[in-house]
Amino acid sequence: MNTIQKKIWMLAIVVLVMMIAIWLTLTFYNQKVQTQYNDILQRYLQMNEITSESQQMVTDLNNYLLMPSDETQSRLKASRERLLGVQSTVYELRNVENEFALTNYIHLISSFVETVDRSVSFQEQEDTEASLTEFTEATRISMYISEMTLTIIDTELKTYEGFYRGIIKQSAELKKLGVWMLLLITAALLLFTYLFSLSITKPIHQLTKAANELANGRFDQTIYVDSNDEISFLAKTFNHMRRNINAMILEIQQKAQLERELQDSKLLLQQSQLRNLQSQINPHFLFNTLNTLSKKAYLDGAEETSDLLVSVASLLRYNLKRMDRAVTLAEEEFVLRQYMEIQKARFSDRLQFFTELDSNCLNLKIPGLTLQPLIENAVIHAIEPEEDGGHIWFRIKDREEEVWIEIEDNGKGMSLEKRQQLLEGSIVPAEGHSTGIGFANVVKRLQLFYGKEDLVNVESEIGQGTKVILKLPKVKGAANHDQAVDSR
Amino acid sequence: MRKKVIIVLCFLCAVLGIFTLWSAEGAFRSDWQLPAAVPADEESYRLVLITQELETPFWDKVGKGATAQAEQEQVILDVWGSYGNNREDFLKQIEIALHSKVDGVIVQGLDTEEFKELTKEKAAFYGIPVITVANDVPVEESLRKTFVGSDHYAAGKMLAEQLVKEMGGSGQVVLLGDIEQEYSQRQRLLGVTESLAQHAEISTVYAESGKSDEEIVGATQHVLNQHPNVEAFIALNANHVGPMMKEISRRAELEPYYLYSFDDGAETASLLDQGKLDAMIQQSPEQMGEQSVKLIMQWLRNEVVPLESSGYITDIRVVKGAEAGP
């Protein structure tokens, strides 16, 4: 991982390397020029040294000739050695341009040395005249040497003129180069610094923006930071935190929803119970009275009346008991039949009731008092207003995952708007309901019980009758609903 | 904004980088190469051509021929000398060359004691071969190895014959020469006089002059005063032609006079072109240079030993002036 520290180090190293490179180049270059310059200077110095050494040797020779002694002789010898030493170095200075002149020069020096030697040997042989002649000769050669030195130095100057001018030109160029390089480095450093600072501040800006979003309550946007350093690590952590908070908020929302639903179901139950209580002024008294009336009717020989009264009583008892717990479909169907007995007694031939049951499905658990209100609706809307009465069909069908309960009549049906209103529960139950439980109440309770919407289907057209289909799943949905309902 | 800044900075960097590179190229490229060193063990022959008259057309040609030949032989040759017949300087150059122990000296002969002493003693002492070129000094006196140049006796004869041809068989001829005659001049004089002696009608007047212009002018004046009927001039020393002519033209027209000389002077070639000089002996300076180098190399390489001591004669011919004389 690229850390900010590493980046700072990188910047520092880049600057350092640049500076070292420049310094090395300039030093190397300077050194090179200096060496060349020194070489050339050395040439002049050596040539000059030859002139002075040869003159010194002439002086020494003169001293020796005037006053031959060990001292003067040794001095002469010393200067001779020196001259020969310098001569050998001059040999190294030859190049294509001055080969001829320098070779002559070297030979001239050796001629000079030989002449001096001859002079000394004549002196030793005490041939003073010959010695003096040689001395004069040596003096002359020494003069030639100085002249030639000047000539050669002059030639050298011409040879190296271009070089000197090159050096001068290059130093001017170097100055220009320095300025350019300074500007280049400044620009490069500005660029590097800008990129570097950007690589630090840009992720921070992104992070700040993300934090602002969070502060404004938008938890659903992923935090992305375009970086690979500590800031990116921070951003990842931040993102993780955001995800956790988001999840927690969702959970809280769900819980609140549940809470509300529970509240709803409680409210509905209370409402139906209230209705119950309103309609059952004294259910036990009524129940007992009905039993008594049944017995009395039986004793009076009115058996049919007695049966009817038993039906009413059991219906009433069912109503009292089964309001708030799940019952089997079989139980519900039994009560339904009791109810229909009573209605048949009321409408006699006008009511035709047909049932069609799949016995496999009778163990299905459903909330109590769900079918009876629906049948009652059919009776009220399809039989009561019709003079010729009508038909009601009740079917229980096994449909794989679901059980379909169909309640169909051939009454006058209803309009699309009315059907809509019915499903939305905006129709207040009309008077005349035995239990006071309306369609909407039934639907709501079914939804709560199965934890699922879309359970009820109503097919109807004006003049064509109405068909209510309950599509109940064999396996119940959310367990908590069941629990919530059962726990009462 | 950020992108703009980055682009601007990148662009700036690129531009400055180009300028820096461009400047660095100028600063670090040294277009001056130091002369190549000579391998220490390589020693080629060193020859010197020494003349008294540097930078005259004649000697330039000699130098050119010699240099070309030296290049061919792959030896080093340098042309030394004095300007304007400076004898002292000329002798000093010879002495320096000898002391410098060059391998061979090609020198314009000078018929003086100092010269002879140098060639006889110094050169012999150092064992350096000396070849005279253009002007000879007899071998007995100089111990030169050989001579390369014109046969001056023949040249003198040729010029005299040309004079007779143009002037006719009679007339008075002035022969202008140096007081201190060199060997080559003596040869020319001999050639001219011998040739003219065959014509009884032609009389010769010999005039002597010193080196300076004044002396030449003086000598010319003297001759013209003494012999007003003179018809022709022959300058034995080509360098005398200029002042002599000036003096003649100051007194009278140049045209009637027959003026003759040799080509080894500073002005002769241009005077000939102008038509002032009627004719001159044209020597072969390039050939002299070439031949002398060739011979000295043959001697140094022991190819031809000994060299012909009488000398190697180069071609001569008569060249007439651009505009014909009277």
Chai-1 contact restraints between the chains, C-beta under 6 A:
chainA,res_idxA,chainB,res_idxB,connection_type,confidence,min_distance_angstrom,max_distance_angstrom,comment,restraint_id
A,R94,B,V38,contact,1.0,0.0,6.0,A-B,restraint_1
A,N95,B,P35,contact,1.0,0.0,6.0,A-B,restraint_2
A,N95,B,A37,contact,1.0,0.0,6.0,A-B,restraint_3
A,V96,B,P35,contact,1.0,0.0,6.0,A-B,restraint_4
A,V96,B,A36,contact,1.0,0.0,6.0,A-B,restraint_5
A,E97,B,P35,contact,1.0,0.0,6.0,A-B,restraint_6
A,E99,B,V38,contact,1.0,0.0,6.0,A-B,restraint_7
A,F100,B,R46,contact,1.0,0.0,6.0,A-B,restraint_8
A,F100,B,I76,contact,1.0,0.0,6.0,A-B,restraint_9
A,F100,B,D78,contact,1.0,0.0,6.0,A-B,restraint_10
A,N104,B,S100,contact,1.0,0.0,6.0,A-B,restraint_11
A,H107,B,S100,contact,1.0,0.0,6.0,A-B,restraint_12
A,H107,B,K101,contact,1.0,0.0,6.0,A-B,restraint_13
A,L108,B,H99,contact,1.0,0.0,6.0,A-B,restraint_14
A,L108,B,S100,contact,1.0,0.0,6.0,A-B,restraint_15
A,S111,B,H99,contact,1.0,0.0,6.0,A-B,restraint_16
A,I141,B,H99,contact,1.0,0.0,6.0,A-B,restraint_17
A,Y144,B,I96,contact,1.0,0.0,6.0,A-B,restraint_18
A,G162,B,W32,contact,1.0,0.0,6.0,A-B,restraint_19
A,F163,B,W32,contact,1.0,0.0,6.0,A-B,restraint_20
A,G166,B,S30,contact,1.0,0.0,6.0,A-B,restraint_21
A,G166,B,W32,contact,1.0,0.0,6.0,A-B,restraint_22
A,Q170,B,A27,contact,1.0,0.0,6.0,A-B,restraint_23
A,E173,B,G26,contact,1.0,0.0,6.0,A-B,restraint_24
A,E173,B,A27,contact,1.0,0.0,6.0,A-B,restraint_25
A,L174,B,A27,contact,1.0,0.0,6.0,A-B,restraint_26
A,K176,B,S23,contact,1.0,0.0,6.0,A-B,restraint_27
A,L177,B,S23,contact,1.0,0.0,6.0,A-B,restraint_28
A,L177,B,A24,contact,1.0,0.0,6.0,A-B,restraint_29
A,L177,B,A27,contact,1.0,0.0,6.0,A-B,restraint_30
A,W180,B,F19,contact,1.0,0.0,6.0,A-B,restraint_31
A,W180,B,T20,contact,1.0,0.0,6.0,A-B,restraint_32
A,W180,B,S23,contact,1.0,0.0,6.0,A-B,restraint_33
A,M181,B,T20,contact,1.0,0.0,6.0,A-B,restraint_34
A,L183,B,L16,contact,1.0,0.0,6.0,A-B,restraint_35
A,L184,B,L16,contact,1.0,0.0,6.0,A-B,restraint_36
A,L184,B,G17,contact,1.0,0.0,6.0,A-B,restraint_37
A,L184,B,T20,contact,1.0,0.0,6.0,A-B,restraint_38
A,A187,B,L12,contact,1.0,0.0,6.0,A-B,restraint_39
A,A187,B,C13,contact,1.0,0.0,6.0,A-B,restraint_40
A,A187,B,L16,contact,1.0,0.0,6.0,A-B,restraint_41
A,A188,B,C13,contact,1.0,0.0,6.0,A-B,restraint_42
A,L190,B,L9,contact,1.0,0.0,6.0,A-B,restraint_43
A,L191,B,L9,contact,1.0,0.0,6.0,A-B,restraint_44
A,L191,B,C13,contact,1.0,0.0,6.0,A-B,restraint_45
